[in-house]
């Protein structure tokens, strides 16, 4: 069995928590952080059933950079 270290982000959006995997751009959600991460884990397991681990992008270091967008 192979192992891969993945990086996930979790945030609250309205009444749900969103969990997003940075290595694959797969996301899921739940009523709690724990539920969102459990749903994401399940989605990732299904994803890697058909996709080689080598398709996951390696995320070395994550920097959150805020920006402002002006629009009409």
N, C-alpha and C positions, 0 to 999 in steps of 0.2 A: 504494500500500500504506500502510495506517495503522499507526501505532505507539502503544503505550500503555505507560506505566511501571507495573509491578505490584510489589507487595511480598509476599514469601514468608517463611514461618517454617519452620525445619527443626529437628527434635529426634530423639533416639534413644528408641525405645520397644521394650523387650525387645531382640531381635536385629536389628530393622529401623530404618531411618531414615524418618521421616514428613516429607513436604514439604506445606505447606498454604499456599494462596494467600489472602491476607487480603481481596483485592478481590472475589473471587467465591465464596469458601468451598469451593473445589475442592481436593481433596487427593490425594496418591498416596504410594507408598512404594518403598523399594529397599533392597538390602543395604548400600549406601554412600550418603553424602550426594549424591554426584554422580549415582548411579542414581536416587535419589528425585527430584532436581531435573529430571533428564531425563524421567522418567515424568510429572512434573507439567507440564512444558513441552508434552509431547504431549497430555495431557488438556486443557490450556488451549487449544491450537490447535484441537482438536476442538470444544470448548465454543464458541469464538468463530466457528466456521464457521456455526453456527445462531443465535447470539445477537449482537445489536448491541453494539459496544464501549461504548455509553452505559449498558449494564446493569451495568458494573463499578463498584463503589463506590469513590470516591476516598478513599484512606487518606493523610491529611496527615502525621500523626505518631503513632507507635506507642509506647505506654507499657506495659510489662509490670508489672502490679500483683499482687503475691502476696496471697492471702487464705487463711483457714483456715475450713473448714467442719466443724462438729460434727454428727454424725448418730448415730442409734441403730442 
